[in-house]
Amino acid sequence: MKPDKAEKLLVWILRTAGAVCALAIVPMLMPTAWAQAAHAAIGLGELPGKPIVVYLVRSMSAMCALYGGLLLLLAGDVHRYRRVITFQAVAILTVATCGSILMHHLPVLGNYILIDGAVCWLYCLPTLWLQTRLKKE
């Protein structure tokens, strides 16, 4: 693959993943009742309204939105941020793999964890590969 095409594809992947992750701002801000309804709608039963659960749901959504913002920032200059792009891709692959191994057995939720891990692999591996095709600066 030509370096220019690799760069454009890498930018597109980072922007797409960043935009999707940034959407996590919605569950961070939505009413708790909506989160409880969504939890029940996907077959996970009742979401406890305990303060720790609400905190974890909102803080995880905030972290995902923050990560999306980081990806959008990194897409702005893939040459300058090459090392950070590599670090985040390897880190996400590691966390996604460990999470899938440790939590895939959970009833119902395990399937969602496996899907989440697979999605991480689907954008992090191409990210790492495309970086090897960029022009050396």
C-alpha positions in Angstrom: 0.0 0.0 0.0 1.3 3.5 -0.9 2.1 5.7 2.1 -0.4 8.4 1.1 -3.2 5.9 0.9 -2.1 4.3 4.2 -2.2 7.8 5.9 -5.7 8.6 4.6 -7.0 5.2 5.8 -5.4 5.5 9.2 -6.9 9.0 9.6 -10.3 7.6 8.6 -10.1 4.7 11.1 -9.0 7.0 13.9 -11.7 9.5 13.1 -14.4 6.9 12.8 -13.4 5.1 16.1 -13.1 8.5 17.8 -16.5 9.7 16.7 -18.1 6.4 17.8 -16.4 6.5 21.2 -17.2 10.2 21.6 -20.9 9.3 21.5 -20.5 7.9 25.0 -21.1 11.4 26.2 -24.8 10.6 25.7 -25.0 7.9 28.4 -22.8 10.0 30.7 -25.4 12.7 30.6 -28.7 10.8 30.2 -31.1 10.3 33.1 -30.5 7.2 35.2 -34.0 5.9 34.2 -32.9 5.8 30.6 -29.8 3.8 31.5 -32.0 1.4 33.5 -34.4 1.0 30.6 -31.5 0.4 28.1 -30.0 -2.2 30.5 -33.3 -4.0 30.7 -33.9 -3.7 26.9 -30.8 -5.6 26.0 -31.7 -8.4 28.4 -29.4 -7.7 31.3 -32.2 -7.3 33.8 -32.7 -4.5 36.3 -29.8 -2.0 36.7 -29.4 -1.3 40.4 -29.9 2.4 41.1 -27.2 2.3 43.8 -24.8 5.3 43.8 -21.7 3.2 43.0 -23.4 1.7 40.0 -24.5 5.1 38.7 -21.0 6.4 39.3 -19.4 3.5 37.4 -21.8 3.8 34.5 -21.2 7.6 34.2 -17.4 7.4 34.7 -17.0 4.6 32.2 -19.0 6.6 29.7 -16.9 9.7 30.4 -13.7 7.7 29.9 -15.0 6.3 26.5 -15.9 9.8 25.4 -12.5 11.1 26.5 -10.8 8.3 24.6 -12.9 9.3 21.5 -11.7 12.8 21.8 -8.1 11.6 22.0 -8.5 9.5 18.8 -9.9 12.6 17.0 -6.9 14.6 18.2 -4.4 11.9 17.1 -6.1 11.7 13.7 -5.1 15.4 13.2 -1.4 14.5 12.7 -0.6 10.8 12.5 3.1 11.4 11.9 3.6 13.6 14.9 1.6 11.4 17.2 2.9 8.1 15.8 4.2 6.8 19.2 1.0 7.7 21.0 -1.1 6.0 18.4 1.0 2.9 18.7 0.8 3.0 22.5 -3.0 3.5 22.7 -3.6 0.7 20.1 -1.4 -1.8 22.0 -2.9 -0.7 25.3 -6.5 -1.1 24.0 -5.7 -4.5 22.5 -4.2 -5.6 25.9 -7.1 -4.4 27.9 -9.7 -5.8 25.5 -8.0 -9.2 25.4 -7.6 -9.4 29.2 -11.2 -8.3 29.7 -12.5 -10.8 27.2 -10.5 -13.6 28.9 -11.5 -12.7 32.4 -15.2 -11.8 31.8 -16.5 -13.7 28.8 -18.0 -16.4 31.1 -20.5 -13.9 32.7 -24.1 -14.8 31.9 -25.5 -12.6 29.1 -22.9 -9.9 29.6 -20.1 -12.2 28.4 -21.3 -12.0 24.8 -21.2 -8.2 24.9 -17.7 -8.3 26.3 -16.6 -10.6 23.5 -18.1 -8.3 20.9 -16.4 -5.3 22.5 -13.1 -7.1 22.4 -13.5 -8.1 18.8 -14.3 -4.5 17.8 -11.2 -3.3 19.5 -9.1 -5.8 17.5 -10.9 -4.8 14.3 -9.7 -1.2 14.5 -6.4 -1.5 16.5 -4.7 -4.1 14.3 -5.3 -2.1 11.1 -4.1 1.0 13.0 -0.8 -0.7 13.9 -0.4 -2.2 10.4 -1.1 1.1 8.6 1.5 2.9 10.7 4.1 0.6 9.2 3.1 1.8 5.8 3.5 5.6 6.5 6.3 7.6 5.1 9.3 7.7 7.5 9.9 11.2 8.7 
